[in-house]
Amino acid sequence: MKLDNKTVLIFGTGLSGISAVGFLQGITESIIIYDTNEKLEAAAVREKLPRNFSGEIILGDLPEEYFGKIELAVLSPGVPTDLPVVNQMRDRNIPIWGEIELAYYKAQGRIAAITGTNGKTTTTSLVGDIMKTFYQEVFVVGNIGIPFTDISGKTTKDSVTVIEMSSFQLETIVDFKPQVSAILNITPDHLNRHHTMENYIAAKLAITKNQKEEDICILNYEDEVLREAGKTLKTNVMYFSSLRKLDKGIYLEGDTIVYNDGSAPRTIVDVTQMNIFGRHNYENAMAAIGIAISLQVPIECINKAVRDFVAVEHRIEFVTTKNGVKYYNDSKGTNPDASIKAIESMPSSTCLIAGGYDKGSEYDEWVEAFGGKIKALVLIGQTKEKIAETAEKHGFTKVYRAETLKEAVEVCYRLSQEGDCVLLSPACASWDMFPNYEERGRLFKEYVRNL
């Protein structure tokens, strides 16, 4: 589809939407930026837009006459694809793209795309670091915080673009095709948006939908959904496993990550030399190694980058020690499965801060994962009563409630003793109390350091 002089509606006034406007300038002058939030002020939206933006801004309901004008709608990731206004566009055969699809319109070079319920940001960051040891032009974009539309016009035939992709972004791809894709794991998440687990799985698997036989998809062999999906994909599949030796693929053997191309095993890295720890991080590293091997990065470059890599901010991030108590920030643990991995990685008895925006998750397995490690659970946010009921149902009674994150930190400070840990790992999104998980993590670190 050619975009020249098309009338394009950009749905959403956040980071992706604003970036999409800048991307389209020079391609078409007929741009409408739209948001259903009628409480927004058009002047405030215009301040975020490029100075030379000459298009329209519509807030609230979309007037009926515009459905006859729009030739393409570009949805920001936060816009549900089943909104009535989106269904109206679909009924009128208006093409619907996401920001990723729009960026792909100009993209050149090789693309590696990474999705999964957990571990996306760590894996994407690590792949970016590995690529930079071998390639001159490397871009790291997507759900990690930089819109793909910001850089796609700068890509060349020699560049490598590494993209972190959420299920929301994958719902709206049309022709987007990475040379290498990776799906790290699939566990229940965002069911308030996708409604069923089947829809969520389909969104994740969409990362492979345009891949051909010569392309590669990296899959977690220990994820039953992905192991079965790998049998039906039309692309070339490379598995990784943290629990068993594979005849072909990447696996953990003792403390060593090994790659076997089907003819001979090769040692990649000793995990005791890495700066990230825990089985989930070894899986993230194996996925990153698979992507790097698929893009012909030499083993020695991979080894160095993996050994040098440090944990990303807000993901089991060590903050400081106060009175012999270690504090960890896992604000990016926005679902129960991610939080379980953080709990498992704690070295000692732990006071856990959890709770937040309700995405429709259940917390039974999460509470069962406490074992004898969690000495106290301090709850905040929209889900605190739901989580408290689940904890008590499973016999865990050391539950405390706090009105603010600051209060929760202070409660943990009083409850913890020398040798303990305090962990912020909410198992929930942040949107009930904070604009994003980054702000939640930043404030946690600030409150801890001010104790």
LINNORWO-V717690 format. One record per run of one state. SS is the DSSP state (2 for helix, 1 for strand, 0 for the rest). FROM is the first residue (numbers start at 1). TO is the last residue. If there is no record, write none. Layout:
ss = <SS,SS>
from = <FROM,FROM>
to = <TO,TO>
This chain:
ss = <0,1,0,2,0,1,0,2,0,1,0,2,0,1,0,2,0,1,2,0,1,0,2,0,1,0,2,0,1,0,2,0,1,0,2,0,2,0,1,0,2,0,1,0,1,0,1,0,1,2,0,2,0,2,0,1,0,1,0,2,0,1,0,1,0,2,0,1,0,2,0,1,0,2,0,1,0,1,0,2,0>
from = <1,8,12,15,25,31,36,42,49,56,60,64,69,72,76,84,92,95,99,105,110,116,120,133,138,143,148,155,160,165,167,171,180,184,191,195,197,209,216,221,224,230,236,242,249,254,256,261,265,271,274,279,295,299,309,317,323,325,330,336,346,350,355,357,358,364,369,374,380,384,394,399,402,405,416,421,425,429,430,437,450>
to = <7,11,14,24,30,35,41,48,55,59,63,68,71,75,83,91,94,98,104,109,115,119,132,137,142,147,154,159,164,166,170,179,183,190,194,196,208,215,220,223,229,235,241,248,253,255,260,264,270,273,278,294,298,308,316,322,324,329,335,345,349,354,356,357,363,368,373,379,383,393,398,401,404,415,420,424,428,429,436,449,451>
